[in-house]
Amino acid sequence: MILFAKRPALALIMSFAGAIAVGTFLLMLPVSTPSGESISLTDAFFTATSATCVTGLIVRSTVSGFTLFGKTVILLLIQLGGLGLMTFSVSLFLAFGKKISKTQEVLLRDALNEDSIRSAREILNFLLLFTFAAEIIGAGFLFFSFRQFYAAGAAVKMAVFHSVSAFCNAGFSLIDSSVELFAGSPGALMVFSTLIILGGIGFVVLLDVLNRLSGKKRRFKAHTHLAVGVTAALLFCGTLLFFIGERSNTMKDMSAGGKWLNSFFLSVTSRTAGFNSVDTASFKPFSKFTAISLMFVGASPGGTGGGIKTVTFAIILLTAICHIRRRGEIIIRGRTIPPFFERRAAAILVYAGIIICCAAGVILYTENLPFEDIIFEVVSAFGTVGLSTGITEQLSDISKHVIIAVMFMGRLGPLTIALAAMSDKPRVEVSYANERVLLG
């Protein structure tokens, strides 16, 4: 525990790894799969990782490949992965009235990316209450949509599973065609979209908005301005680009309103969730490129999605703008962003690029599949999105393990992985003379 207190990033990695290991074991039990349909270790490992890392890529049909017990295991892994293992374990201590240790407080603070224990506790309480409230309300609305196609009992199960999967941005579905069933249902798609956005925007943002609306705070945090601003911009651009790319392709038989609605839904789900209301395998190359771009950016920090995150993207963009305008600092609503965050954002971008390039390189060497489909698959895994062009089940075991590693790193974040790998020995700072180099 002392080691984890000194290296919280390692604790986060171990907690996710432990959950995946337990999930893999449970999915390999005979009770998890239909009689006579055993699952391989690789496929169980892949499914457990995809669920815990709230990705949604599958190598086995969730509908027919697992029993009720297996589906329940997947749902629990999604919920644990969405909330975060450290957050969930500490909440259990608090729920039973037990005090948490100093080590657990440090881990909680780091897991929620907060500077103080007090603010971390506040976010934890809000996180749990808001999560379960949103999932219950979402399930209530989705019940009426599923009731049109299923009996009442089945509709309840479908609504609960999909509400949790949507809020946690997991993309797992109990329908083999995902949510294509609701392509013409504005109500269902808007409920899914709302759950996905709320889960992906980050609990820090949600709490900040609540405090501002209730009058507890006079101003929004700079983080909130960046997260909401970039999210809105990506949703707008994504909707427009998907409409341009798919209006005469996968959406050609829809009305004008239906095309805009499904374009908006694709823009929402491509960033974080992985549900699809149209066949992504039939996307035009332009639409695949649009989806890859959105998946790479992903959700907001503190949310349930992956990618480099909206705020990271904003800092990188603002750094470039400041350089062009010859400004020394990034200023957001009267607040200066420390240079440290510019370096951190650049590091995240580089780490993400290295992960995606290395993974894609291995799979391209191993598989005889189209280049754009492999890139799409790898970025989808890194962004913990779960959209696919249909090649996941065709991958060899080597490629599946590569995707597993990418999903794991994408959910935890490349910077967390890097911090865990660093030595905890104190550094000796040495300054040397300056020398100019050529750039660009």
N, C-alpha and C positions, 0 to 999 in steps of 0.2 A: 504493500500500500504506500509505503514511503517513496518507492520508486515511481509509482503512478502519480503521486502528488508533485514530484519534481518534473515528471514528463507526462502531462495530461493527454497529449496527443497519442501516446502509446496506450493509455487506458481506453481511449475511444476506439482505437483499432482492435484491441483485444476484446472489447465488449461486442463489437459487431462480428468479429471472427467467431467468438463463442456462440452467439445466436445462430450464425450460419451453420456451425458444426452440429448444434442440437437440431436445427431444422432439417439438415441433411439426414441425420439419423432417423428422425421421425418420419420423413417422407419415404425412407427405404423400408419401413415396417410394412408387412403384408396388408395391414389394415388400411394403409394410405392409398393403395391402388386396387382397382377391380380385380377380382379373382382371376388368376392365371396371367396377369399383366404386370410382371415385376418391372421395377425401374432400375436402371443402371446407376452406379455410384456417381458417374459424371453428370448424368441428367438430374439426379436428386440434388447434387451439389450446385448445379447451374440454377435449378428452380429455387432452391433455398436462398442463394445469393441474390437472384433477381427479385425475390419477394422482400428480403431484408433490406436490400439497397433500393427498394421501391422503384424498380426499373420497368418490369413488365415484359421483357423479352422471354419467350418460352420455347422450349425444345420438345414439349409434350402438351397436348391439349389440356387446359385446366378443366374443361367441361367433362370430357370423357376419360381423361387419363388419371383422374383422382377420385377417390370416394369422398363422402361427406367429411370423414376424419381428415383426409389429406387436404381438402379445400379449407377446412377450419385451421389447420396448421399454417397454410399459406396466408390466410387472413390475419392470423395472430402475428406472423412474421412481418407482414405489411404494416400492421399497427405499431409494432415495436420499432421497426425501421423508420417509420414516419416520425414518431415522437423522438426517437433517439434512445438507445439503450441506457445511457447514463441518466438521462432525464427520467425515464420510466422507473428505474431502480430506486432513485432518490425519492420519487413521488410515493412509492410504496412505503418507504420508511416514514414519511411524513403522514401518510394516510392512517397508519397504525399508531400514530402519536409518538414515534421514536425520534430521538435526536440524531442528527447526522454529524459525523465527525468532521474535523477540520479538513482532512484529506478529501472527503466527499464534497465538502463545500468548494474546495479548489477545483475539483473535477466538474462540478455542476457549473461553476462560473465559466470555465473554459468551454464546456459543451454548449453553453448558451451564448458564448462570445460576449460576455459582459465584464465590465471592469470591477464591479463590486458584488459582494454576496447578496446584499439587500436587493439590488435590482434584478439579480439572477433569480432570487426567490419569488419576486413579484411576477417575473415573466413565467416562471414555472407554474405558479398557481393559475395564471391567466391561460397559459398554454393548455393545461389539462382541461379546464372548464370549457374553453372555447372549442377545443378539438372535439370533445364528446358531444357538445351542444350542436356544433355544425354537422357532425356525422348523423346525429339522430334526426335533426330537422331535414337534412338532405335525404335521408332514407325515407322520411315521411312523404316528401314530394315525389321521389322516384317511385314509390309504391304505386301511385296512380298511373304512372307511365307503364310500368311493368304489368300492372293488372290488366291492361288491354290485351296482353298476349299470354299471360300465365294465370293459373289458379291462385287464390288468395295466399295460401301457404307458401307456394313457390315464389310469388311476387314479393313477399316479405323477405325471404332469404336473398333474392336477387337484389332487392333495394338496399339491404344492409351491406352486403358484400361490395356492391358498386359504389355506395356512398363512401365507405372507408377507403376503397381503392382510389376513388377520385380525390378525396381530400388529402390523402397521403401521396397523391401524384404517382401512384404505382402503375396504373394502366392494365392491371390484371382484370380479366372479364370472364364471366361464366357463360359467355356467348362466343362461339368460335369466330364470328365475324365482328367481334368487338361491339361497338354501338352503331353499326351501320343500320340496324333495325330502326333507329330513331333519327335517321337522316332527314326525314320529313316532319319531325316533331320539334317545333321551336321550344316548347316547355321543357322537354327532357334535356335537350342540348344546352339550354341556358342554365339549368340546375347543375349539370355536369361542369359547365364552364365556371360557374360561380364557386363551386367546391374546389376546383383545380386552382383557380386564382387565389382564393383565400388560403389554401394550403401552401401555395408556392411563394406568396408575397413575403412571408416571414412574420413570426410572432412579435418581433420587436416593432415592426411597422404597425401591425394590428393594434398592439397595446398603445403605441404612441398616438395613433388616430383616436382611439377610445379616450385616452387622457386629454387630448386636445378638445374633443367634442364635449366632454364632461366638465371642462373648465379647470382641470387639475394642472394643466400646463398651458402656457401662452403661445408657444411656438412648436412647430414640428422639428424633429431632429434633421440634421443634414442627411443622415442615412435614409430617412423616410422620403425626403424630397427626391433623392437619387433613385431609390428602389421603385417608387411609384412612377416617377417620370420616365425611366427607361422601360418599365413594364408597359405603360400606356403607349409609348412610341413603338415598341416591338409588336404589340397587339395590332396597332393601326397599320404598320408597314406589312406585317405578316398577312393580315386580312386582305389588303390590297393586292399583294403579290400572289397569294393563293387564288384569288378571284381571277387575276389575269392569266395565271398558268393553267387553271383547271376548269374554267367556266365552259370550255368547249371539249373537255376531256372527261374526267370522272363525274362532272356535274352537268353534263350536257342535257340531261333529261329533267333537270330541276327548273323551277320557276326562278325569276330574278331574285326574289326574296330568299328562296332556298339556297341559291348560290352564295349570296352574301352571308347568310347564317352559317352555312357549312364552312365557308372561307374563314369566318371569325372563329369557329370551333377548332379548325385545323391550326390556326394561329395560336390559340390557347394551349391546345394539347401538344403541339410540336415543341414547345419550350420546356415542358416538364412532365406531362402525364403519360402520353402514349396511347390513349384511346383514339380510334379512328372511325369517322362516320362515312368515309369513302375508302375505296381500295387503294392503299398507299403503294402497292406493288405496281399499279398502273399509272403512277405519277409520271408526268413529263420530267425530263432532266432539269428544267428550270425550277419546277416545284420541289424536286429532290434537293436542289441547291438551297432553296429557300428554307426548307425544313432543316437541313444540316446547319445552316447559319443560326437559326433559332435554337436548335438543340445545343449548339456549342455555347451560347450565352447562358441558356438555362433559366433557373429560378433565382430568387433573391436570397441573400445570406440569412440563415436562421429559418428558412422554409424547409419543405420536404422534398425539394428537387435537387438536381445536380447542375453540371455545367460550370463555367468559370464564374457565374453569378452576375446579376444585373449591375450591382454596385461596382464590381471589379471592372466590368466593361465600361461603365461610366467614368471611372477614375482614369482608365487608359485613354479614353477618348478626350477627356478634359485635359490630361497631361499633354497630349499632342496639340490641342488647341492653344494651351498656354505657351507651348514652345513656339508655335507659329506666330502668336501675338507678342512674344517676348515678355511674358509675364512670369514672375518667379514663383507664384503660389496659386493653388486652386482655391477659389473662394465660392462657397455655396451659401446663399442667403445670409451674408454677413459673418460667415464662419470660415476659417482657414483650415484646409485639410493638411495635416502634417506630411512632409516629404516621405516619411517612412511608409505611408500607405501607397504612394506612387511606386516605390520599389517593390512592395509586397504584391501589388496588382501586376506589375511587370513579371515578377517571379511566377505568379500563378499562371499567367498567359504562356510563359515559356514551358513550365512543367506540363501544362495541358497539351501543348503542341508536341512535346516529346513523347508523352504517353500515347497520343492518338497516332502519331507517325510510326512509332515502334510497333504498336499493335497492328495497325493496318499493314505494315510491311511484312510481318510474320504471316498474317492471314492471306495476303496476296501471294506469298511464296507457297503457302500450303494448299490453298484452294484454287480451283479453276472456275472462278466466278467473276462477274463483271466488276470492274474497278469502282464504279459509282455506288454499286450495291454494298460493297465491302466498306467503303468510307462511310456510307449512310449507317451501316450496322455499328461500326466502331464508335462514331460520334453519338449515336443513340444510346449506346452502352455507357459512354462517358458522361453524357448528360442525364443519365438514369431516366431516359424518356420511354423507351420500349417500343417505339415505332420500328417497323421492319419492312423491307421489300419482299419478305418471304423466304430469306435464305437461312434463317437461324437453324431450322431443323436439318438443313443440308450440311452444316459444318461438321468437320471431323472433331474428334475429341481434343486434339491439340488446339484447334481454333476456338472450341468452346471454353477451354481453360484460359485462353487469352482474353476472351470476352468477359469471363468471370472476374479476372484480375482488373479489367478496365471498369466494370460495374462497381467493384469494391472501391477502387481509387476515386471514381467519379462521385460516389455517395459521400465518402469521407472528405474528399477534397485533396487535390495534389499537394497543397501546402501542409496539410495535416500529416500526410505520409512522409513528406520531407522532414518535418520537425521531429517526427518519431524516430527517423533514421539518424538524426544528428546526435553527436556525442554530447553528454551533459557536463563534460569537463569545462572549466572556466577558460575563456579565451584570453589571450594576451594581445592587447591592441598595440600595433606597431604602425607608426606613420612614416611614409616615405616621401621623397620629393615628387612633385607633380610633373607629368609629361603628357603632351597632347597627342591624340591619335586621330585618324581620319574616319568619319562615319558617313554612311549614305553614299 
